[in-house]
Amino acid sequence: MSIEAVKITFDQLNQILLCEESHFLDLKAIDVQPGKLCKFISGFANADGGELFIGIDEDTLEGKKTRYWRGFADQESANGHLQIFEQLFPFADGYSYTFLISQGSPGLVLQVTILKSRGVVEASDGVPYLRRGAQTLPIKTQQALERLRLDKGIESFERKTIDVELEVITTSQVIFQFISFVVPSTEAELWLRKQQLIQRNKPIIAGVLLFTDEPQAIFPKHCGVKIYRYKTKELEGTRDTLAFDPITIEGCLYDQIMQSVARTKEIVEGIPKVGDKGLESISYPEEAIHEIVTNALLHRDYSIASDTHIRIFDNRIEIENPGKLPGHITVKNILKEQYARNGAIVRIINKFPNPPNKDVGEGLNTAFQAMARLRLQPPEIYETETSVVVHIKHEPLASIEATIMAYLDEHKEITNKIARQETGIGSEATIKEAFCRLRDRGLIEAVLGRAKRNAAWRKIGTIDYSEENVISVYEMYPEYEQLVMNYLTDHEEISNRIARKVIGVESRGTINNIFDRLRRKGLIEIVPGKSRINAAWRKV
């Protein structure tokens, strides 16, 4: 079988040789034994996936590590290694590979991308391995293997029985209210048995969470919600910045979802922010908070003795959920793929009147869409070793006009089509109106000689070196540039706002052009680490 061979540049070669081995990356020589290679593949597949380069030698001289490119003589020479992948992934859906060629370097390096597996992948020695940082560790104990199977979603903790009396779910107030809506009418215990929520004459954990009045009394430390309010924008809250004692939300799962959403929204709307009309309340689309909280409580790993934590800061909401993403789900594919860790809970809570998960499997997508409609920053999702965290920021997206001007900071011109792609706005008319507003403010102008369907805009004062007599239009620029450089003689940096005061020009676009001219001359550079709205320049 012929595999794609791709030529890479000298810079790309060096990038591979200099990279650090990590949780997602490893480099091996072509001499690596198949049995050892199996362990690395198993480790990546059982963790979060990763990338493996085979054909990189490594020497250590006087404590200094040096790597060399020494690939396979030809594709056939790699057959032994390729067979390992086919043995571990018989359906060829857990990996992909490419041969890399670099001019002047010997042989072909095999680049393998290993995906997070749906099941547990064992090495050729029958032992599953797990990637942790830059190490590949064997899973030796039954407890560790069970933990991996729960993380993968192969075993379902919600289906385990719990040693309590049946009456906790057959005679609770929750089941009494719920069963009155069931069609056709039936008895509570009969319905619970039919739904497999009672097994071997004991309730399963899913049934306890859904239909006991207070599951936290039966299953302490595993199914509560804590809500915090920190008066800070720092990365972590402290006791000093805690606005009040954490709020604990308990009760059946349906009530927990509804109460958590309501309390979170109430607290957030009490946070003041500076707006056009003075202090205003922060406002989120309620469906975004609802869907993210619902998703957290339905899909959390209830085998872990930890609460779901909702932390409300001055500039964001953090929702941290115990347990890693299940199965093959990753942060990158979570909006496209579906995998229910707690299938029974997801299915049965959808039978409640006004169910919290109306569109099963669409929760996070709905949250992202709701934020986008209000032009708020999309939620951010990341995974720690023991939890999944979602950030919902209070910050709005840049306005359409700001996005257009930011694009023109890096490009000569912009069209309606490009502006729609950059802003996420689908309406041509909306973009056209934004162009007109920027034109009326003296910030952009239409590019001459372009047909209507190819119409484009550029910053006022953008120099087109193909035009004749262009110098006369910009005869004041050298004087403006000198004023900027004079200012930087006595100050460390200069922003657009300060430059407008120094020069006496009101147009941000004109100032940006001055900065750009000075940058091209090698006289100034942008100050790193500042947001675009606070951008500043300094002398080179």
BALOVEX-133384 format. One record per residue (C-alpha): residue in one letter; x negated, y negated, z negated. Coordinates in nm, 3 decimals. Example, Ala and Ser with C-alpha at 12.3 -4.5 7.8 and 13.67 -1.06 7.14 Angstrom:
# residues 2
PT;A;-1.230;0.450;-0.780 $
PT;S;-1.367;0.106;-0.714 $
//
This chain:
# residues 540
PT;M;0.000;0.000;0.000 $
PT;S;-0.139;-0.339;0.101 $
PT;I;-0.130;-0.608;-0.166 $
PT;E;-0.141;-0.980;-0.094 $
PT;A;-0.493;-1.122;-0.106 $
PT;V;-0.513;-1.495;-0.181 $
PT;K;-0.812;-1.723;-0.139 $
PT;I;-0.883;-1.956;-0.430 $
PT;T;-1.105;-2.262;-0.451 $
PT;F;-1.430;-2.295;-0.644 $
PT;D;-1.252;-2.510;-0.903 $
PT;Q;-0.983;-2.246;-0.949 $
PT;L;-1.254;-1.979;-0.992 $
PT;N;-1.417;-2.186;-1.267 $
PT;Q;-1.080;-2.239;-1.429 $
PT;I;-1.042;-1.860;-1.463 $
PT;L;-1.397;-1.808;-1.591 $
PT;L;-1.367;-2.082;-1.853 $
PT;C;-1.019;-2.001;-1.985 $
PT;E;-0.972;-1.879;-2.341 $
PT;E;-0.825;-1.535;-2.405 $
PT;S;-0.495;-1.579;-2.585 $
PT;H;-0.156;-1.430;-2.666 $
PT;F;-0.072;-1.457;-2.296 $
PT;L;-0.409;-1.399;-2.127 $
PT;D;-0.688;-1.142;-2.112 $
PT;L;-0.987;-1.084;-1.881 $
PT;K;-1.148;-0.746;-1.818 $
PT;A;-1.431;-0.602;-1.608 $
PT;I;-1.355;-0.350;-1.333 $
PT;D;-1.527;-0.091;-1.553 $
PT;V;-1.246;-0.099;-1.808 $
PT;Q;-1.131;0.257;-1.878 $
PT;P;-0.771;0.342;-1.771 $
PT;G;-0.681;0.450;-2.125 $
PT;K;-0.797;0.118;-2.266 $
PT;L;-0.626;-0.074;-1.988 $
PT;C;-0.300;0.099;-2.087 $
PT;K;-0.325;-0.051;-2.434 $
PT;F;-0.353;-0.407;-2.302 $
PT;I;-0.060;-0.355;-2.066 $
PT;S;0.151;-0.206;-2.346 $
PT;G;0.057;-0.496;-2.577 $
PT;F;0.166;-0.766;-2.330 $
PT;A;0.487;-0.584;-2.229 $
PT;N;0.597;-0.527;-2.589 $
PT;A;0.526;-0.889;-2.685 $
PT;D;0.607;-1.185;-2.461 $
PT;G;0.439;-1.081;-2.138 $
PT;G;0.110;-1.216;-2.013 $
PT;E;-0.157;-1.227;-1.746 $
PT;L;-0.450;-0.990;-1.695 $
PT;F;-0.750;-1.055;-1.468 $
PT;I;-0.951;-0.741;-1.382 $
PT;G;-1.292;-0.809;-1.229 $
PT;I;-1.447;-1.057;-1.475 $
PT;D;-1.772;-0.957;-1.650 $
PT;E;-1.874;-1.111;-1.980 $
PT;D;-2.218;-1.137;-2.145 $
PT;T;-2.322;-1.299;-2.471 $
PT;L;-2.673;-1.446;-2.485 $
PT;E;-2.796;-1.621;-2.799 $
PT;G;-2.441;-1.652;-2.924 $
PT;K;-2.317;-1.811;-2.600 $
PT;K;-2.049;-1.635;-2.397 $
PT;T;-2.093;-1.632;-2.019 $
PT;R;-1.852;-1.486;-1.762 $
PT;Y;-1.918;-1.367;-1.407 $
PT;W;-1.697;-1.282;-1.112 $
PT;R;-1.752;-0.918;-1.007 $
PT;G;-1.446;-0.782;-0.835 $
PT;F;-1.350;-0.462;-0.656 $
PT;A;-1.534;-0.385;-0.330 $
PT;D;-1.198;-0.345;-0.153 $
PT;Q;-0.832;-0.282;-0.236 $
PT;E;-0.875;0.097;-0.236 $
PT;S;-1.135;0.069;-0.512 $
PT;A;-0.859;-0.058;-0.744 $
PT;N;-0.626;0.239;-0.685 $
PT;G;-0.710;0.397;-1.022 $
PT;H;-0.608;0.082;-1.203 $
PT;L;-0.295;0.035;-0.995 $
PT;Q;-0.180;0.388;-1.076 $
PT;I;-0.177;0.295;-1.445 $
PT;F;0.082;0.027;-1.380 $
PT;E;0.298;0.262;-1.178 $
PT;Q;0.288;0.518;-1.461 $
PT;L;0.390;0.265;-1.725 $
PT;F;0.646;0.088;-1.506 $
PT;P;0.791;0.363;-1.279 $
PT;F;1.055;0.128;-1.137 $
PT;A;0.795;-0.139;-1.053 $
PT;D;1.004;-0.411;-1.222 $
PT;G;0.777;-0.498;-1.513 $
PT;Y;0.477;-0.644;-1.335 $
PT;S;0.340;-0.803;-1.018 $
PT;Y;-0.013;-0.827;-0.885 $
PT;T;-0.232;-1.016;-0.640 $
PT;F;-0.593;-0.985;-0.528 $
PT;L;-0.796;-1.305;-0.555 $
PT;I;-1.082;-1.392;-0.318 $
PT;S;-1.334;-1.670;-0.378 $
PT;Q;-1.590;-1.761;-0.114 $
PT;G;-1.942;-1.676;-0.226 $
PT;S;-1.825;-1.453;-0.512 $
PT;P;-1.844;-1.074;-0.489 $
PT;G;-1.534;-0.861;-0.446 $
PT;L;-1.162;-0.889;-0.521 $
PT;V;-1.031;-0.977;-0.866 $
PT;L;-0.696;-0.819;-0.950 $
PT;Q;-0.454;-1.068;-1.109 $
PT;V;-0.168;-0.891;-1.286 $
PT;T;0.139;-1.062;-1.431 $
PT;I;0.307;-0.842;-1.693 $
PT;L;0.664;-0.930;-1.792 $
PT;K;0.822;-0.894;-2.133 $
PT;S;0.977;-0.547;-2.125 $
PT;R;1.334;-0.451;-2.202 $
PT;G;1.220;-0.136;-2.387 $
PT;V;0.919;-0.022;-2.586 $
PT;V;0.621;0.053;-2.360 $
PT;E;0.376;0.317;-2.486 $
PT;A;0.014;0.349;-2.374 $
PT;S;-0.123;0.677;-2.237 $
PT;D;-0.204;0.789;-2.594 $
PT;G;0.166;0.778;-2.681 $
PT;V;0.122;0.475;-2.909 $
PT;P;0.296;0.142;-2.842 $
PT;Y;0.077;-0.168;-2.879 $
PT;L;0.160;-0.530;-2.949 $
PT;R;-0.018;-0.848;-2.840 $
PT;R;-0.081;-1.087;-3.129 $
PT;G;-0.291;-1.391;-3.042 $
PT;A;-0.596;-1.263;-2.852 $
PT;Q;-0.570;-0.917;-3.016 $
PT;T;-0.393;-0.601;-2.903 $
PT;L;-0.281;-0.405;-3.209 $
PT;P;-0.140;-0.052;-3.236 $
PT;I;0.203;-0.002;-3.391 $
PT;K;0.123;0.269;-3.643 $
PT;T;0.409;0.280;-3.893 $
PT;Q;0.772;0.378;-3.846 $
PT;Q;0.875;0.051;-4.008 $
PT;A;0.673;-0.153;-3.755 $
PT;L;0.821;0.049;-3.469 $
PT;E;1.173;-0.005;-3.599 $
PT;R;1.100;-0.379;-3.622 $
PT;L;0.988;-0.377;-3.257 $
PT;R;1.298;-0.184;-3.150 $
PT;L;1.518;-0.438;-3.330 $
PT;D;1.328;-0.726;-3.166 $
PT;K;1.380;-0.562;-2.827 $
PT;G;1.748;-0.511;-2.894 $
PT;I;1.711;-0.135;-2.844 $
PT;E;1.846;-0.074;-3.192 $
PT;S;2.137;-0.283;-3.311 $
PT;F;2.130;-0.385;-3.674 $
PT;E;2.494;-0.494;-3.653 $
PT;R;2.597;-0.129;-3.593 $
PT;K;2.447;-0.003;-3.920 $
PT;T;2.691;0.087;-4.197 $
PT;I;2.674;-0.080;-4.537 $
PT;D;2.760;0.088;-4.866 $
PT;V;3.061;-0.114;-4.982 $
PT;E;3.428;-0.032;-5.022 $
PT;L;3.652;-0.048;-4.713 $
PT;E;3.883;-0.291;-4.892 $
PT;V;3.633;-0.576;-4.842 $
PT;I;3.734;-0.587;-4.475 $
PT;T;4.074;-0.413;-4.470 $
PT;T;4.242;-0.638;-4.729 $
PT;S;4.056;-0.969;-4.688 $
PT;Q;4.228;-1.298;-4.618 $
PT;V;4.036;-1.320;-4.289 $
PT;I;4.167;-0.990;-4.152 $
PT;F;4.516;-1.071;-4.277 $
PT;Q;4.523;-1.392;-4.074 $
PT;F;4.351;-1.237;-3.774 $
PT;I;4.567;-0.925;-3.746 $
PT;S;4.884;-1.133;-3.722 $
PT;F;4.767;-1.249;-3.378 $
PT;V;4.679;-0.902;-3.245 $
PT;V;4.898;-0.773;-2.963 $
PT;P;5.057;-0.522;-2.999 $
PT;S;5.110;-0.540;-3.373 $
PT;T;4.905;-0.295;-3.574 $
PT;E;4.763;-0.221;-3.918 $
PT;A;4.431;-0.380;-4.017 $
PT;E;4.243;-0.059;-4.097 $
PT;L;4.370;0.116;-3.785 $
PT;W;4.258;-0.174;-3.565 $
PT;L;3.916;-0.196;-3.735 $
PT;R;3.857;0.176;-3.683 $
PT;K;3.963;0.151;-3.320 $
PT;Q;3.708;-0.128;-3.269 $
PT;Q;3.435;0.092;-3.427 $
PT;L;3.389;-0.157;-3.712 $
PT;I;3.438;0.130;-3.955 $
PT;Q;3.218;0.435;-3.914 $
PT;R;3.178;0.735;-4.144 $
PT;N;3.437;0.567;-4.364 $
PT;K;3.210;0.267;-4.426 $
PT;P;3.222;-0.079;-4.267 $
PT;I;2.941;-0.170;-4.030 $
PT;I;2.750;-0.497;-4.070 $
PT;A;2.932;-0.661;-3.777 $
PT;G;3.265;-0.594;-3.951 $
PT;V;3.139;-0.737;-4.281 $
PT;L;3.016;-1.056;-4.113 $
PT;L;3.337;-1.106;-3.919 $
PT;F;3.611;-0.997;-4.159 $
PT;T;3.504;-1.034;-4.521 $
PT;D;3.594;-1.353;-4.701 $
PT;E;3.241;-1.397;-4.836 $
PT;P;2.984;-1.174;-4.660 $
PT;Q;2.702;-1.357;-4.840 $
PT;A;2.802;-1.183;-5.167 $
PT;I;2.760;-0.843;-4.998 $
PT;F;2.465;-0.932;-4.780 $
PT;P;2.274;-1.208;-4.966 $
PT;K;1.994;-1.407;-4.799 $
PT;H;2.084;-1.265;-4.455 $
PT;C;2.384;-1.464;-4.329 $
PT;G;2.393;-1.818;-4.466 $
PT;V;2.348;-2.158;-4.301 $
PT;K;2.148;-2.441;-4.460 $
PT;I;2.189;-2.801;-4.341 $
PT;Y;1.926;-3.064;-4.428 $
PT;R;1.909;-3.437;-4.361 $
PT;Y;1.558;-3.586;-4.349 $
PT;K;1.514;-3.963;-4.324 $
PT;T;1.206;-3.945;-4.104 $
PT;K;1.089;-3.888;-3.748 $
PT;E;0.787;-3.685;-3.856 $
PT;L;0.733;-3.329;-3.734 $
PT;E;0.829;-3.186;-4.073 $
PT;G;1.059;-3.304;-4.346 $
PT;T;0.945;-3.337;-4.706 $
PT;R;1.117;-3.347;-5.045 $
PT;D;1.060;-3.724;-5.051 $
PT;T;1.241;-3.776;-4.719 $
PT;L;1.532;-3.542;-4.801 $
PT;A;1.848;-3.754;-4.809 $
PT;F;2.045;-3.513;-5.029 $
PT;D;2.033;-3.155;-5.152 $
PT;P;2.064;-2.904;-4.865 $
PT;I;2.421;-2.808;-4.782 $
PT;T;2.497;-2.435;-4.785 $
PT;I;2.763;-2.306;-4.545 $
PT;E;2.909;-1.967;-4.631 $
PT;G;3.217;-1.762;-4.546 $
PT;C;3.305;-1.536;-4.255 $
PT;L;3.118;-1.592;-3.930 $
PT;Y;3.406;-1.777;-3.760 $
PT;D;3.438;-2.025;-4.050 $
PT;Q;3.059;-2.069;-4.068 $
PT;I;3.044;-2.175;-3.704 $
PT;M;3.329;-2.424;-3.734 $
PT;Q;3.207;-2.575;-4.064 $
PT;S;2.844;-2.596;-3.950 $
PT;V;2.940;-2.784;-3.634 $
PT;A;3.172;-3.022;-3.821 $
PT;R;2.919;-3.104;-4.096 $
PT;T;2.632;-3.147;-3.851 $
PT;K;2.836;-3.385;-3.636 $
PT;E;2.950;-3.580;-3.944 $
PT;I;2.592;-3.626;-4.070 $
PT;V;2.453;-3.719;-3.727 $
PT;E;2.717;-3.984;-3.669 $
PT;G;2.617;-4.145;-3.998 $
PT;I;2.266;-4.215;-3.869 $
PT;P;2.236;-4.576;-3.745 $
PT;K;2.040;-4.669;-3.434 $
PT;V;1.968;-5.004;-3.273 $
PT;G;2.182;-5.059;-2.964 $
PT;D;2.289;-5.342;-2.738 $
PT;K;2.544;-5.455;-2.997 $
PT;G;2.331;-5.415;-3.307 $
PT;L;2.345;-5.101;-3.523 $
PT;E;2.541;-4.819;-3.359 $
PT;S;2.617;-4.460;-3.453 $
PT;I;2.432;-4.180;-3.279 $
PT;S;2.669;-3.981;-3.063 $
PT;Y;2.621;-3.637;-2.910 $
PT;P;2.862;-3.444;-2.693 $
PT;E;3.036;-3.227;-2.954 $
PT;E;3.031;-2.931;-2.716 $
PT;A;2.649;-2.937;-2.708 $
PT;I;2.622;-2.905;-3.088 $
PT;H;2.906;-2.653;-3.090 $
PT;E;2.753;-2.428;-2.824 $
PT;I;2.400;-2.432;-2.970 $
PT;V;2.520;-2.358;-3.326 $
PT;T;2.756;-2.088;-3.196 $
PT;N;2.478;-1.931;-2.990 $
PT;A;2.248;-1.932;-3.293 $
PT;L;2.491;-1.760;-3.529 $
PT;L;2.615;-1.504;-3.276 $
PT;H;2.269;-1.397;-3.160 $
PT;R;2.056;-1.428;-3.475 $
PT;D;1.873;-1.124;-3.612 $
PT;Y;2.074;-1.034;-3.921 $
PT;S;1.813;-0.779;-4.029 $
PT;I;1.586;-1.068;-4.140 $
PT;A;1.639;-1.207;-4.489 $
PT;S;1.653;-1.574;-4.395 $
PT;D;1.920;-1.837;-4.336 $
PT;T;1.987;-2.027;-4.017 $
PT;H;1.844;-2.376;-4.077 $
PT;I;1.992;-2.694;-3.928 $
PT;R;1.760;-2.991;-3.991 $
PT;I;1.881;-3.339;-3.900 $
PT;F;1.604;-3.598;-3.855 $
PT;D;1.621;-3.965;-3.755 $
PT;N;1.541;-3.875;-3.393 $
PT;R;1.653;-3.513;-3.345 $
PT;I;1.840;-3.207;-3.467 $
PT;E;1.647;-2.882;-3.518 $
PT;I;1.830;-2.549;-3.529 $
PT;E;1.604;-2.264;-3.637 $
PT;N;1.731;-1.910;-3.613 $
PT;P;1.571;-1.599;-3.767 $
PT;G;1.437;-1.344;-3.518 $
PT;K;1.263;-1.353;-3.183 $
PT;L;1.443;-1.358;-2.850 $
PT;P;1.579;-1.008;-2.782 $
PT;G;1.501;-0.770;-2.497 $
PT;H;1.353;-0.930;-2.187 $
PT;I;1.479;-1.279;-2.273 $
PT;T;1.213;-1.552;-2.280 $
PT;V;1.220;-1.929;-2.324 $
PT;K;1.178;-1.962;-1.947 $
PT;N;1.463;-1.734;-1.838 $
PT;I;1.709;-1.787;-2.125 $
PT;L;1.945;-2.001;-1.915 $
PT;K;1.954;-1.747;-1.631 $
PT;E;1.948;-1.409;-1.807 $
PT;Q;2.195;-1.259;-2.053 $
PT;Y;2.125;-1.016;-2.333 $
PT;A;2.343;-0.984;-2.644 $
PT;R;2.160;-0.864;-2.953 $
PT;N;2.493;-0.842;-3.136 $
PT;G;2.730;-0.716;-2.869 $
PT;A;3.011;-0.619;-3.108 $
PT;I;3.008;-0.958;-3.282 $
PT;V;3.009;-1.146;-2.949 $
PT;R;3.296;-0.936;-2.813 $
PT;I;3.520;-0.938;-3.120 $
PT;I;3.483;-1.301;-3.225 $
PT;N;3.607;-1.384;-2.876 $
PT;K;3.940;-1.226;-2.981 $
PT;F;3.994;-1.485;-3.256 $
PT;P;4.247;-1.764;-3.191 $
PT;N;4.052;-2.058;-3.042 $
PT;P;3.732;-1.849;-3.018 $
PT;P;3.402;-2.036;-3.056 $
PT;N;3.255;-1.853;-2.755 $
PT;K;3.522;-1.924;-2.497 $
PT;D;3.291;-1.868;-2.199 $
PT;V;3.092;-1.563;-2.304 $
PT;G;2.729;-1.591;-2.191 $
PT;E;2.754;-1.958;-2.090 $
PT;G;2.687;-2.126;-2.426 $
PT;L;2.342;-2.274;-2.373 $
PT;N;2.417;-2.367;-2.012 $
PT;T;2.725;-2.557;-2.133 $
PT;A;2.512;-2.740;-2.391 $
PT;F;2.253;-2.843;-2.131 $
PT;Q;2.527;-2.962;-1.893 $
PT;A;2.698;-3.165;-2.167 $
PT;M;2.372;-3.342;-2.255 $
PT;A;2.303;-3.413;-1.888 $
PT;R;2.648;-3.569;-1.836 $
PT;L;2.570;-3.827;-2.104 $
PT;R;2.218;-3.867;-1.964 $
PT;L;2.061;-3.744;-2.287 $
PT;Q;1.737;-3.550;-2.303 $
PT;P;1.796;-3.177;-2.246 $
PT;P;1.757;-2.949;-2.549 $
PT;E;1.412;-2.796;-2.599 $
PT;I;1.378;-2.428;-2.689 $
PT;Y;1.066;-2.265;-2.828 $
PT;E;0.979;-1.943;-3.007 $
PT;T;0.766;-1.889;-3.317 $
PT;E;0.643;-1.553;-3.444 $
PT;T;0.959;-1.506;-3.652 $
PT;S;1.224;-1.742;-3.516 $
PT;V;1.374;-1.934;-3.226 $
PT;V;1.403;-2.314;-3.256 $
PT;V;1.620;-2.552;-3.053 $
PT;H;1.554;-2.928;-3.059 $
PT;I;1.832;-3.170;-2.964 $
PT;K;1.685;-3.518;-2.931 $
PT;H;1.873;-3.842;-2.988 $
PT;E;1.679;-4.001;-2.701 $
PT;P;1.857;-4.087;-2.374 $
PT;L;1.707;-4.006;-2.040 $
PT;A;1.545;-4.295;-1.860 $
PT;S;1.798;-4.510;-1.676 $
PT;I;1.832;-4.454;-1.303 $
PT;E;1.645;-4.778;-1.237 $
PT;A;1.362;-4.684;-1.476 $
PT;T;1.326;-4.344;-1.309 $
PT;I;1.306;-4.507;-0.965 $
PT;M;1.042;-4.757;-1.077 $
PT;A;0.844;-4.481;-1.250 $
PT;Y;0.842;-4.286;-0.924 $
PT;L;0.720;-4.595;-0.738 $
PT;D;0.434;-4.625;-0.988 $
PT;E;0.291;-4.312;-0.828 $
PT;H;0.429;-4.324;-0.473 $
PT;K;0.441;-4.577;-0.192 $
PT;E;0.816;-4.555;-0.127 $
PT;I;1.136;-4.376;-0.227 $
PT;T;1.443;-4.261;-0.037 $
PT;N;1.797;-4.197;-0.158 $
PT;K;1.740;-3.821;-0.136 $
PT;I;1.421;-3.835;-0.343 $
PT;A;1.587;-4.063;-0.600 $
PT;R;1.872;-3.813;-0.638 $
PT;Q;1.623;-3.534;-0.698 $
PT;E;1.428;-3.739;-0.953 $
PT;T;1.730;-3.861;-1.150 $
PT;G;1.954;-3.555;-1.123 $
PT;I;2.234;-3.780;-0.991 $
PT;G;2.429;-3.620;-0.705 $
PT;S;2.604;-3.932;-0.573 $
PT;E;2.439;-4.121;-0.285 $
PT;A;2.654;-4.424;-0.366 $
PT;T;2.536;-4.436;-0.729 $
PT;I;2.172;-4.433;-0.617 $
PT;K;2.239;-4.697;-0.354 $
PT;E;2.392;-4.923;-0.620 $
PT;A;2.079;-4.877;-0.835 $
PT;F;1.858;-4.973;-0.538 $
PT;C;2.067;-5.289;-0.490 $
PT;R;2.039;-5.384;-0.858 $
PT;L;1.661;-5.346;-0.842 $
PT;R;1.650;-5.548;-0.519 $
PT;D;1.858;-5.825;-0.677 $
PT;R;1.614;-5.840;-0.968 $
PT;G;1.326;-5.886;-0.725 $
PT;L;1.163;-5.552;-0.807 $
PT;I;1.199;-5.358;-0.481 $
PT;E;1.251;-5.428;-0.112 $
PT;A;1.365;-5.224;0.186 $
PT;V;1.090;-5.079;0.404 $
PT;L;1.118;-5.250;0.742 $
PT;G;1.171;-5.060;1.065 $
PT;R;1.341;-4.756;0.911 $
PT;A;1.666;-4.614;1.053 $
PT;K;1.959;-4.609;0.810 $
PT;R;1.942;-4.233;0.752 $
PT;N;1.568;-4.265;0.683 $
PT;A;1.599;-4.584;0.478 $
PT;A;1.339;-4.625;0.207 $
PT;W;1.247;-4.874;-0.062 $
PT;R;0.917;-4.990;-0.204 $
PT;K;0.801;-5.222;-0.481 $
PT;I;0.794;-5.593;-0.409 $
PT;G;0.433;-5.676;-0.328 $
PT;T;0.332;-5.324;-0.230 $
PT;I;0.046;-5.367;0.013 $
PT;D;0.079;-5.195;0.349 $
PT;Y;-0.271;-5.203;0.493 $
PT;S;-0.134;-5.137;0.841 $
PT;E;0.033;-5.480;0.846 $
PT;E;-0.155;-5.781;0.982 $
PT;N;-0.216;-6.103;0.791 $
PT;V;-0.123;-5.931;0.466 $
PT;I;-0.384;-6.124;0.265 $
PT;S;-0.192;-6.451;0.286 $
PT;V;0.108;-6.295;0.113 $
PT;Y;-0.102;-6.194;-0.185 $
PT;E;-0.339;-6.490;-0.208 $
PT;M;-0.249;-6.540;-0.575 $
PT;Y;-0.338;-6.183;-0.673 $
PT;P;-0.714;-6.244;-0.730 $
PT;E;-0.627;-6.523;-0.972 $
PT;Y;-0.378;-6.300;-1.155 $
PT;E;-0.634;-6.020;-1.172 $
PT;Q;-0.889;-6.256;-1.325 $
PT;L;-0.640;-6.359;-1.595 $
PT;V;-0.587;-5.992;-1.685 $
PT;M;-0.961;-5.926;-1.703 $
PT;N;-1.013;-6.242;-1.911 $
PT;Y;-0.753;-6.117;-2.158 $
PT;L;-0.926;-5.778;-2.181 $
PT;T;-1.253;-5.951;-2.267 $
PT;D;-1.109;-6.038;-2.609 $
PT;H;-0.851;-5.760;-2.650 $
PT;E;-0.869;-5.380;-2.637 $
PT;E;-0.563;-5.330;-2.414 $
PT;I;-0.284;-5.505;-2.226 $
PT;S;0.075;-5.404;-2.156 $
PT;N;0.311;-5.517;-1.880 $
PT;R;0.498;-5.741;-2.125 $
PT;I;0.182;-5.913;-2.246 $
PT;A;0.051;-5.954;-1.890 $
PT;R;0.372;-6.127;-1.785 $
PT;K;0.324;-6.380;-2.067 $
PT;V;-0.045;-6.432;-1.988 $
PT;I;0.009;-6.479;-1.614 $
PT;G;0.349;-6.647;-1.627 $
PT;V;0.515;-6.397;-1.390 $
PT;E;0.856;-6.248;-1.474 $
PT;S;0.845;-5.950;-1.237 $
PT;R;0.737;-5.619;-1.392 $
PT;G;0.677;-5.489;-1.037 $
PT;T;0.428;-5.767;-0.961 $
PT;I;0.236;-5.693;-1.281 $
PT;N;0.230;-5.322;-1.202 $
PT;N;0.085;-5.403;-0.862 $
PT;I;-0.188;-5.614;-1.026 $
PT;F;-0.271;-5.326;-1.260 $
PT;D;-0.280;-5.089;-0.962 $
PT;R;-0.518;-5.315;-0.767 $
PT;L;-0.753;-5.337;-1.065 $
PT;R;-0.734;-4.959;-1.114 $
PT;R;-0.829;-4.896;-0.750 $
PT;K;-1.128;-5.126;-0.798 $
PT;G;-1.237;-4.913;-1.094 $
PT;L;-1.202;-5.201;-1.342 $
PT;I;-0.922;-5.073;-1.568 $
PT;E;-0.768;-4.743;-1.673 $
PT;I;-0.446;-4.644;-1.844 $
PT;V;-0.460;-4.591;-2.221 $
PT;P;-0.394;-4.219;-2.279 $
PT;G;-0.134;-4.083;-2.520 $
PT;K;0.127;-4.356;-2.477 $
PT;S;0.479;-4.308;-2.346 $
PT;R;0.568;-4.468;-2.015 $
PT;I;0.776;-4.737;-2.184 $
PT;N;0.477;-4.832;-2.403 $
PT;A;0.214;-4.791;-2.129 $
PT;A;-0.098;-5.005;-2.163 $
PT;W;-0.427;-5.058;-1.976 $
PT;R;-0.784;-5.108;-2.091 $
PT;K;-1.122;-5.183;-1.935 $
PT;V;-1.306;-4.888;-1.785 $
//
